[in-house]
Amino acid sequence: MKRFGLQLHRLRDNPEEQRFSDAWMGANEYGKTLDYILDSIQRGLPPKASERDSHVAATVIQWLGSPVGQKFLEDLGYTRERRDG
């Protein structure tokens, strides 16, 4: 199941949102990251996350890359380390 956000139109003009979205999709490409996050029992293989759960999680992750999401992270003390090259 592809785990993409509901606001994909924003990615074209928001490179940081694209970066967050790409990282989340990469984390879920072969693994079951979201399935494990949502597993309330945490014994053995987790149940598969629903399509709605996948869209919600991907949308929130993408939002963290938005200017408002970046401000939210900054207010919590997280700042992006700039890398040259």
Protein Blocks (a to p, Z undefined) as FASTA:
>chain_A
ZZddfklmmmmmmmklmmmmmmmmmmmmmmcmlmmmmmmnlgajaddddfklmmmmmmmm
mmmmpmklmmmmmmnopacdddeZZ
